Amino acid sequence: MDESSTPLVVEVDRSRNLNDLFAERVAATPDRVLMERRSPDGGPWATTTALQLDAEITAVARGLIARGVEPGDRVGIMSRTRYEWSLLDWAIWRAGAVTVPVYETSSAEQVHWILSDSSVSLLVVETAAHAELVDQVRAEVPQLRDVLVIDHDAMAALVREGAQVPVEEVEQRRHLAHLDDLATIIYTSGTTGRPKGAELTHGNFYELTVNAVEKLNVVVQGDGSRTLLFMPLAHVFARFVHVLTVAAGATLGHTADTKTLLPDLEAFRPTFVLSVPRVFEKVYNSAEQKAATGGKGEIFQRAAKTAIVYSRALDTPGGPSRWLQLQHLVADVLVLRRIRAALGGQARWAISGGAPLGERLGHFFRGTGLHVLEGYGLTETTAPATVNLPDRSKIGTVGPALPGTSVRIAADGEVEVRGIGVFRGYHNNPEATAAALVDGWFRTGDLGALDDEGYLRITGRKKEIIVTAGGKNVAPAVLEDRLRGHPLVSQVVVVGDQRPFIGALITLDAEGVPGWLAAHGKPAMSLQDAAKDPDVLASLDKAVARTNQAVSRAESIRKYRILEGDLTIANGYLTPKLSVRRAEVLKDFAHEVDALYEGPVHG
């Protein structure tokens, strides 16, 4: 199959906007909790009903108007994921303005580019450090009138100043935008060059979320439906989720520190989880190491294998045998229920995006009772263009097109998308827009294939295809995603363009190494020492061998080198959505790549 479409399920009046979507939620369930946040003293989560949040949004919108924000103005938010981020976003829309997210990890140069390119007039930052960073470039951004700091009571100040603005002004503004009008400009983090500002409309978010709710139904809907948002709200996936929960009647929690993610999940008790594969990998690795440290490593391995075999059997005629069902019940009592407890005990569904999860992990989590639905999308498609469905999921694929969306495979294998979620173009960049949008089809840059039921499988990035000296085309993502699942491994960059064979640069996981060492009865040691330890190297050798089982010999990793440090957002080698900036790595570690091709090759 070369093209697949899913018809629209819910049609939305073109005169409406996201403020109307919010008003529907308030009218339908005014007293149901819409958002929760941790209490400052570490106590129970503080709750805010739809009606209470509605009043807060109006109060903040009045404050934005008092600060001179006009309809169509750009208002920036530079902050970690927190309650105030969501509050501001809805308040900006209610004031008739346009939200411009800025990653809180951005450099001064990136901040300067985004603020100037989008013409931000008011910027709300989280901390004094963010404000100081902005001060470095403020002289070069003359249209920026105000910078407010959340940690310095910016929200209270806006509410106080807005008290003088008539409520009728907000009521008039909240109806100004229509579905085709601009809601936000999200700058793609990009692995090369300056970020491009994707212009997303009210319709992109409104139509996509209400249609996604209809298709995902039991996953996101229901009186007790709740999810914890921990991805950066500057990223389109998190933004989509924060609108989706309004449309679904669900409760949204916020947490910014991924280091406390597991305790936060346990405390918040979500019914569905939305994340990237790296988080699911860490949940698995953490559970495995905890079991090994407690002398129950073999029990965990048997239980994990049972979960995977059980999940695979679900896809076969007749399903799991009675004997397998009994084995699964024992595995659940001994191990699997603890995995669910680590996620709060209520989660039955998860949606994963951003990179392939891998069939093994997909089957493992389904075998534990957490159904991970893989999806696919980009900033330019307002997050998901495809997603597996609760009543028909195919592990290893990213599902069929969402309602109102079409997917096709071009002659060269590139995935192209058209539909309600596709952006209207790049801000101030007609050349890039013309290159990306052809007759309404967005050229994603990803390679993939559709099966006979229209389920999409992503096979790699078009620009990242490696061509060896022998002429073999290799998609690095297949190897990188599998190898990165090992508890010792943080990042993997597969190399080999115009080289005689495929190699890899590996970084060790600072969080995973101590647990692995303890689980294997080894003393604590630095990452530098671990990189030379025979047992660590032997484990990595086995991981590479297992990874190579997914590809032909010509595509397999023949040698690898461990880099001294990690690839992080802070040092510029990862984008905020944790994608490797391949060009930067290959440039700065060229000597390490060259070293791979010196000396003998084993195996």
Secondary structure, DSSP 4 states (H G I P E B T S, - for coil): --EEEE--SS---TT--HHHHHHHHHHH-TTSEEEEE--TTS-SPEEEEHHHHHHHHHHHHHHHHHTTPPTT-EEEEE--S-HHHHHHHHHHHHTT-EEEEE-TT--HHHHHHHHHHHTEEEEEESSHHHHHHHHTTGGG-TT--EEEEGGGTHHHHHHHHHTTS-HHHHHHHTTT--TTSEEEEEE---SSSSPPEEEEEHHHHHHHHHHHHHHHGGGT-STT-EEEE-S-TTSHHHHHHHHHHHHHT-EEEE---GGGHHHHHHHH--SEEEE-HHHHHHHHHHHHHHHHHTT-HHHHHHHHHHHHHHHHHHTSTT-S-HHHHHHHHHHIIIIIHHHHHHTTS---EEEE-SS---HHHHHHHHHHT-EEEEEEEEGGGTEEEEE-BTTB--TTS--SBPTTEEEEE-TTSEEEEEETT---EETT-HHHHHHHEETTEEEEEEEEEE-TT--EEEEEEGGG-EE-TT--EE-HHHHHHHHTTSTTEEEEEEE-TTSSSEEEEEEE-TTHHHHHHHHTT-----HHHHTT-HHHHHHHHHHHHHHHTTS-GGGSEEEEEE-SS---TTTTSB-TT--B-HHHHHHHTHHHHHHHTSS----
